[in-house]
Amino acid sequence: MFPLVSIIMGSTSDLPVMEKACQFFEEMEIPFEVNALSAHRTPAEVSEFARNAQGRGIKVIIAGAGMAAALPGVIAAETPIPVIGVPIKGSCLEGLDATLAILQMPPGIPVATVAINGAQNAAILAMQILAQSDDALMQKLVVYKTGLKKKIVKANEDLSKLEYKFKC
């Protein structure tokens, strides 16, 4: 089994956020890998990873980064593979710095960007990309999204049973 998705983070301190992507792929049975690479501390390794990812069969890269958040853009600059950036909430600007850094890519170097700490949505987006050429994954995606709808329908049913004096 070879990974289809590569989850990269700038530091293992990002793992509590990025683990949501790992859990989603595990639940959906999508092969993935996880690595820590830093655009600032290990730039040569980041470059090598990005240049070799396609040859290793990687189809989507999810890159989480905080603060200056250069990692997703540096990876996107050296690979034709879709890159999804996850801004990680930091201690200074609550993740806004990372969000803006990932969003403001120059023309020709796109990085799809999800919400601050939005690793689960990054995983879902990666699955949507993969499912375009994989009917089995598309079916799993449809089932997953139907389940989301059912949770809200059930929540509303439960809310309708709440009794308050002034509830209409």
N, C-alpha and C positions, 0 to 999 in steps of 0.2 A: 504494500500500500504506500502510495506517495502522496504528499500533501498537495491539496489544490489551493489552499489559502495559507498565506504567511502572516502571522500576527507579530508585529515588531513593536517594541517599546523602547524608549530612550533609557530607561533604567528599571530595575526590578521593583522600585518603589511605585511604579505605575501598574503593577500586577493586579492589585485589588480592583482597579477600573477595567483593565483589559481582560480579566478573567471572565467577565460576562460574555465576551465574544467566544472564549474557549468553551464555556458551558453551553452556549447556543449550538456551536458546531458539534459538540459531543452529543447533544440531544437530537440533532438532525442527521447525525452519522456522516458528517462531512470531514474528510481528512484535512488536518491542519498542522502547522508547526508554530512554535513560539520561540522568539529570540529577543534578547536585549542588544540593541546597537545604538550607539550615540553619534549623531551627526557632528558633534563637537569633540568628543573624546576618542571616537574610533572612526574617523572619516574614511579611511582607506577600506575598512571592513564594510562600511555601509555601501560604498561605491561598488565593491566586489559583489556583495549580496545582490544589489539592484541589477547589475549587468548580467548576473548568472541566473536570476530567478526564472526567467522564461524558459531557459534551457533545462531547468529542473522540473518543469511542469506546473509551476505556480501560475494560477489564473487570476488571482486577486490578492492584493497586499493591503492589510490594515495596519496603519502606523499611528501609534499613540505617542503624543509628545506634549510636554508642558512648557511654560515660559516662552522662550524664543521659538520653540516648535519648528525647527528647521527640518527635522527628520522626514516627514511626509514629502515635502518639496524636493529634498535632495534625492530621495528614492525615485520620485516621479521624473526627475530630470534625467535619470539614467536607465529607465525601463519603459517599454511600451505597454506594460501591464497596468490595468486600472489600480489606482491607489486611493484608498479611503482614509482620510485623516480623522483622528479622534483627539480633539483638544482636551488636555488633562488639566483639571483645576489645580492651580498652584497657590502658593501662599501670598502672592503679591496682589494680583488683579482678578482673583476668582476665576481664572481660566479665560478671561477676555483677551489677554495678551496672546495666548496660544491660539485662540479662535481666529483672531485677526491675522496672525502669522500664517496660518494654514489657508485661510480664505484668499489672501492677497497674492496669489501666484501669478507669475507673468504669463502672457499669451503663449500657448503651446505647451505649457506644463500644468495641466489641470490636476487638481486634487479634490475629489468629492469630500465634503466636510459634513460631519454630523454634529450633534449637540455636544456641549461640554460634558465630558465623562460618558458619552453616548456609545460605548463599545458594543452594546447589544444591537443598537440600530445599525452600526457599521457591519456587524455580522449578518443581519437580515438583508442589508443592501448587497453584501457580497453574495449571499445566497441567491438573491434576485438576478444578479449578473450571471452566476453559474447556471441558473435554471433556464436561461434563454436557449441553451443548447443541450439541456438534459431534462427529458420529460419526467423522469422519476423525481428529480429535485423540484420541478415545478409542481407536481402533485403534492409533495410534502409541504411546499410553501402555501398552496391553496388550503390544505388542512390546517396549517398553523394559523393562517389569517382568519379562517372560519372560527377557529377556537377563540381568537381574540374577540370576535363579534359576539360569540355565545357568552363570554364572560361579562360583557357589558349588558346584554339582554338579561342575564341572571341577576346582575347587580341591581338593575332597575326593578325587576320583580321583587327582590328583597326590600328595596327602598319603598315600594308601594305598600308593603305590609307594616311599615312603621306607623305607630299611632301617636299622634300629638293632638292636643286640644284644638289648635288652630291650623292644622295641616288640612289642606283642601284636596 
